[in-house]
């Protein structure tokens, strides 16, 4: 049985000198057989919210399509 989750992240992937922990968490959650990712919300933290939304969409797309 999988655990249903909704992630809330401040993804700053591709911004120099910012941590990438949220991008890694998203990628690992999306490929985990133990998790069912129902959604992902974004927020400001390591970057501004519009950047977080853009990078999160990119990471999710790359992970799901294998690109």
Secondary structure, 3 states (H helix, E strand, C coil): CCEEEEEEECCCCCCCCCCCHHHHHHHHHHHCCCEEEEEEEECCCCCCHHHHHHHHHHHHHHHHHCC
